[in-house]
Amino acid sequence: MKIKALEMCGPGFFWTWCYCLWFVPNLYGESAVTAPGENESWLFVLLSAAIVQFIVPLCLRKRHLSAFPLLYAIAPLLVFGGTLLIELSRISSINGLYLSGSIVAGASSAFLWHLWGDYYASTRNDNGEGIAFGFGAALLASIALTSFTPPVVSCIFVAVTPLLSGGMLIALKRMRKHANYPPSASSM
């Protein structure tokens, strides 16, 4: 894939995870568990993500998350794992699955979001229109896919989308070795 295509679709798959997990009713079809967007439980995802969003800048004043290369693999894997716990809670009677999955998925998604921000800051990306188009196309296609496929297929797809986003970010980082990566304090 070319750099522009990866830059356009990568964050779209991250947001696909957010939108489809919370707002596609088919994902929770034939389930006793209510969709995260239908009760206050989705707040655990948001709260854990918000805590990370505040803590990361406070803890990393002199460094960027991109200085920790393992995060590129760990963050998407944790979002994937947290999503699986959320989805498994719909067929299990274990009450803590949803809560623990929500916290893991929310916190790790904030790290993935920060890593995308570091990438765009380092490349001084000026392709806002293309990124918006790629975001919209990935999201629209994903919502259609998850709305019209069986719930099992929808759940698998939604769980895999953070891995797609993280994989695209890793590929971009490798392709852009000449970029100011990680961003320096003077370039921000």
Beta strands, then each sheet from edge to edge (+ up, - down):
end
